[in-house]
Amino acid sequence: MNILALAREAAAVVSTDQPDTLFDKHNAQSQLFLSLLNDSLESLKRFGDWQQLQKEGSFFILESCFTYPLEEIAPDFFSLVPDTIYIKDSREKIIGSISAEEFSKSKVFKTSTGDVEFYLKGNAFYFTALPKTGSRIVFHYRTNHTVKEERPLNGEWIFKPRPTKDSDLPLFDPYLLKLSLIWRWYKRNSFAYEEEYQEYLSEVKKAFSNGLALKNISLTGSGLNDYFGGPYVRSVQKKNG
């Protein structure tokens, strides 16, 4: 279900005029529902490490290079997923990782093997103990993308942080977004919204918990979702200092 259809369904529930588009700058109804939708997407994105927002990033350690900007490694980076930092050798064997406990204590991280010590500084990985040159560092992160758009010519998907077209499809469950639009519309228009909000919150927690149950199942390369289409790899040439 695209975002316009979602907005129209929510509008029908709250008994208000259904927007014909969400991108008419001169139409108050269009602007209202676009604002509510953007708030809904942003809130869900920040709720937690949703499976559908998780991606893999990687880069190679360069000689005497301590700083690796995230904008060059993963331009869509939103946040680091705990317990997902690895060094992989030529056989892709995991030899070190960060526990969730270590992640929660500090912004400075060390692997259990002592091979890596780094922290996030200025939206970049900064290593204080540099791994062996040529080591491949792999991590999972939460993307800032919340919607996708299908290219009309080749059918490929374009992932975006914010919607730009009525035909955009959300990465979240449309039902959650419809519930979010409903309670937010009531709140924005000064109506009682507690019941609708509690229903929305309950469904969000349920959906998130169901996603956690799949945490250890890798979808990469499975063909189930184009969004998990393999590792994102880019060597970073910028050196420290």
SETORNU-100373 format. One record per atom (N, C-alpha, C): x, y, z; residue in one letter. Coordinates in steps of 0.2 Angstrom, whole numbers, plus 5000, padded with zeros to 4 digits. Last residue first. Layout:
BEGIN
XYZA ...
END
This chain:
BEGIN
522150655052G 522550715052G 522550755046G 522050495043N 521950535049N 522450595049N 521450495026K 521950475032K 521850515037K 520350425015K 520550475019K 520950455025K 519850315008Q 520550335006Q 520750395011Q 518950165010V 519050235012V 519750265011V 518050055000S 518750075003S 518750145004S 516549985003R 516850045000R 517550055004R 515149885002V 515849885003V 516149944999V 513849805009Y 513949875006Y 514749885007Y 513249635005P 513649685009P 513749755005P 511549605000G 512249595001G 512649645004G 510149645000G 510549624994G 511249614994G 509049685007F 509549645010F 510049615005F 508149734999Y 508449785003Y 509049745007Y 507449634992D 508049674988D 508449714993D 507049495000N 506949565000N 507549594997N 507349364997L 506649375000L 506549455000L 508549324993G 508049344988G 507349364991G 509549295001S 509049245001S 508549264995S 510549385003G 510649344997G 510049294997G 510149395020T 510649425015T 510649365009T 509449365031L 509049365025L 509549385019L 509849265045S 510049315040S 509649305033S 509149265061I 509049235054I 509349285049I 509249325073N 509749275071N 509749245064N 508049395074K 508649425074K 509249385071K 506749365074L 507049345068L 507749365068L 506249415086A 506249345085A 506649315079A 506149545083L 506749525087L 506849445087L 504949555076G 505549565072G 506149535076G 504049545087N 504149485082N 504749495077N 504349665093S 504549595096S 504549545092S 503849755084F 504549755085F 504749685088F 502449715085A 502849705078A 503549705079A 502149755098K 502049685096K 502449665089K 502449885098K 502849845102K 502749775100K 501449925089V 502149945088V 502549895092V 500249895096E 500449865090E 501149865088E 500349975107S 500349905108S 500549875102S 500350105101L 500950085104L 500950005105L 499050105095Y 499550105091Y 500250085094Y 498250095107E 498150045102E 498850045098E 498650215113Q 498850155116Q 498750095112Q 498050305103Y 498850305104Y 499050235108Y 496750285105E 497050265098E 497850265099E 496550335118E 496350265116E 496750245110E 496950465117E 497350415121E 497150345119E 496450575111Y 496750525106Y 497050465110Y 495250705109A 495550655113A 495850595109A 495850835098F 495350785100F 495650735105F 496650935092S 496450945099S 495850895101S 497250905080N 496650935080N 496250945086N 498350825084R 498450885080R 497850935080R 497650715089K 498050755093K 498150825090K 497050655077Y 496650675083Y 497050725087Y 498250635070W 497750675067W 497350705073W 498850535078R 499150605077R 498750655074R 498050435077W 498050465083W 498450535083W 498150405062I 497450425066I 497550455072I 499450385060L 499150445057L 498550455060L 499650265067S 499950325069S 499650385066S 498850175060L 498650195067L 499050255069L 499550185048K 498850205048K 498650225055K 500750125052L 500750195050L 500050225050L 500349995055L 500650035060L 500650115058L 499949955042Y 499449955047Y 499750005053Y 501149945035P 500650005033P 500150005039P 502649925042D 502049895041D 501549955040D 503950015034F 503649985039F 502949965038F 504350065022L 504750005024L 504449975030L 503050125011P 503450135017P 503850065018P 503250184994L 503050124998L 503450135005L 502650314984D 503150284988D 502850234993D 501650384977S 501750314975S 502250274980S 501850514979D 501250484982D 501250404982D 503550554984K 503050544979K 502450504982K 504450564994T 504450624989T 503850614984T 504850525011P 504450515005P 504450585000P 506550505016R 505850535017R 505450535010R 507650425013P 507450445020P 506750475021P 507350295001K 507450365003K 507250375010K 507850184988F 507750194995F 507850264997F 507250124973I 507650174976I 507450184983I 507249964965W 506950004970W 507450064972W 506849924948E 507349924954E 507049974959E 506149924936G 505849894941G 506349894948G 506649994925N 506949934926N 506649894932N 505750104924L 506050074918L 506250004919L 505250154936P 504750134931P 505050094925P 505850114952R 505950144945R 505550114940R 504950134966E 505050084961E 505250124955E 505450184982E 505150204976E 505350154970E 505250175000K 505650154994K 505150174988K 505650245016V 505250225011V 505650205005V 506650265025T 506050245028T 505550225022T 508450265029H 507850255024H 507250235027H 509450265038N 508950315039N 508450315033N 509850095044T 509850145039T 509350205041T 510850035057R 510150055055R 510150115050R 512149915054Y 511849985056Y 511149985054Y 513449805057H 512749815055H 512549885057H 515149785050F 514649805055F 513949815052F 516849735047V 516149735045V 515649755051V 518349765041I 517949775046I 517249775044I 519749675035R 519049695033R 518649705039R 521449725035S 520849695038S 520249715036S 522349805029G 522049755025G 521449715028G 523349805044T 523249835037T 522949785032T 522649755059K 523149745054K 522949775047K 521849895068P 521949825066P 522549815061P 522450015080L 522249995073L 522349925072L 521750085093A 522150025092A 521950005085A 520850185090T 521450205094T 521950145094T 519950245076F 520250185079F 520850215083F 518450305073Y 519050325074Y 519450265078Y 517150315061F 517550275065F 518250295067F 516150465062A 516650425059A 516850375064A 515450575067N 515150535062N 515650495058N 516350625077G 516250665072G 515950625066G 516750465082K 516950535083K 516750575077K 516550315090L 516250355085L 516350425087L 518050215093Y 517450255095Y 517250295089Y 519050065096F 518850125092F 518250155095F 520049935094E 519849975099E 519650045095E 520349765091V 520049825088V 519849865094V 520849655097D 521149675090D 520849735088D 520349595108G 520849645109G 521149675102G 519349505107T 520049475106T 520549535107T 518249575110S 518449525115S 519149495114S 518549745105T 518249675104T 518549625109T 517949895112K 518449845111K 518149785109K 517450065111F 517349995110F 517949955109F 516650205118V 517350175116V 517250105116V 515450245123K 515550255116K 516250235113K 514850125135S 515250185133S 515250185125S 513850035139K 514250065144K 514650125141K 513249975128S 512850015132S 513250055137S 514349895122F 514049955118F 513650005123F 514549805132E 515049845131E 514749915127E 513249735130E 513449765137E 513949815136E 513349685118A 512849735119A 512949775126A 515049655112S 514449635116S 513949695117S 515849655097I 515649695103I 515049665106I 517049525091S 516449565091S 516349605097S 518149425081G 518049475086G 517349515086G 518149345070I 518649335076I 518649385081I 517349255058I 517249305063I 517749295069I 517949225042K 517849195049K 517849255054K 518149235029E 517549265032E 517449245039E 519349205025R 518849145024R 518249175028R 520149315027S 520049295020S 519449245019S 519249375041D 519849355038D 519649335031D 518449515049K 518349455045K 519049435041K 517949575064I 518449575059I 518449505055I 516349665067Y 516749605066Y 517449615062Y 515049715077I 515649735074I 516149675073I 513849695083T 513849685076T 514549705073T 513349745096D 513549675095D 513649655087D 512149865091P 512549835095P 512749765093P 512149965076V 511849905079V 512249875084V 512250135074L 512650075075L 512150025079L 511150235064S 511450215071S 511750155070S 511150285050F 510750315056F 511050305063F 511850295034F 511950275041F 511550315046F 511950315021D 511250315024D 511250295031D 513250305017P 512950375017P 512250375020P 514450225023A 513750205023A 513350275023A 515750275020I 515650205020I 514950185019I 515650415019E 516050375014E 515950305014E 515050445031E 514750465025E 515050435019E 515950395041L 515350355039L 515050375033L 517650405039P 517050435039P 516450395037P 518850345048Y 518450315042Y 517750345043Y 520550355054T 519850385054T 519550365047T 521750305053F 521450295060F 520650315059F 522950235044C 522350275043C 521950255049C 524150165042S 524150225046S 523550275045S 523450075029E 524050085033E 524050155036E 521650035031L 522250065027L 522850075031L 520449915032I 520949955036I 521549975031I 518949925023F 519649895024F 520149945027F 517249905027F 517849945024F 518449905026F 515449885027S 516149865028S 516649905025S 513749855033G 514249895030G 514949865031G 512149795031E 512849785033E 513249835029E 510649855039K 511049845033K 511749825036K 508949865045Q 509649845046Q 510049825040Q 507649885043L 508049945043L 508849925043L 506949775046Q 506949795039Q 507349855038Q 507149755060Q 507549715055Q 507549745048Q 507449895070W 506949855066W 507349815061W 507949945083D 508349915077D 507949865074D 506850085087G 507350025089G 507650005082G 506250205085F 505950165090F 506450105092F 506650285074R 506950295081R 506750245086R 505650245065K 506350235064K 506750245070K 504450295071L 504650225070L 505350205069L 504750435070S 504650405076S 504750325076S 504750455056E 505350465060E 505350435067E 503450415052L 504050375049L 504650385054L 502750515059S 502650435060S 503250395058S 503150625053D 503250615060D 503150545062D 502750605040N 503450615041N 503550605049N 501350605042L 501650545039L 502450545041L 501050735046L 500950675050L 501250615048L 501450795034S 501750815040S 501650755045S 500450745025L 501250735024L 501650745030L 499350795031F 499450725031F 500150705029F 499550935029L 499350905036L 499550835036L 499650955015Q 500250965020Q 500150935027Q 498350915011S 498950875009S 499550895014S 497551015018Q 497450945019Q 498050905017Q 498051135012A 498151125019A 498051045021A 498851154997N 498251125000N 498451105007N 499951204991H 499451254992H 498851224995H 500851094989K 501051144994K 500451194996K 500450934987D 500151004985D 500351054990D 500750804991F 501250854989F 501050914985F 499850714992L 500250734999L 500750784997L 498250714985T 498950704984T 499250734991T 496950714989D 497150684982D 497850674981D 496450675006P 496850705001P 496950674994P 494750665011Q 495350625009Q 495750665004Q 494150755025D 494250755018D 494850715016D 493750645039T 493950715036T 494050705029T 493550535048S 492950575045S 493150645043S 494450455052V 494350505057V 493850555054V 494450355042V 494350335049V 494150395053V 494850435031A 494150405031A 493950385038A 496150455034A 495650515033A 494950485034A 496650335032A 496650365039A 496150425039A 496550315019E 496150265023E 496150305030E 497350415014R 496650415012R 496250375017R 498650375019A 498350435021A 497550445020A 498750255011L 498750255018L 498450315021L 498750304998A 498250265000A 498150255008A 500050374999L 499350414998L 498750375000L 500950275001I 500850325006I 500150365005I 500350114995N 500750174995N 500550225000N 500449945000M 500050005000M 500450065000M 
END
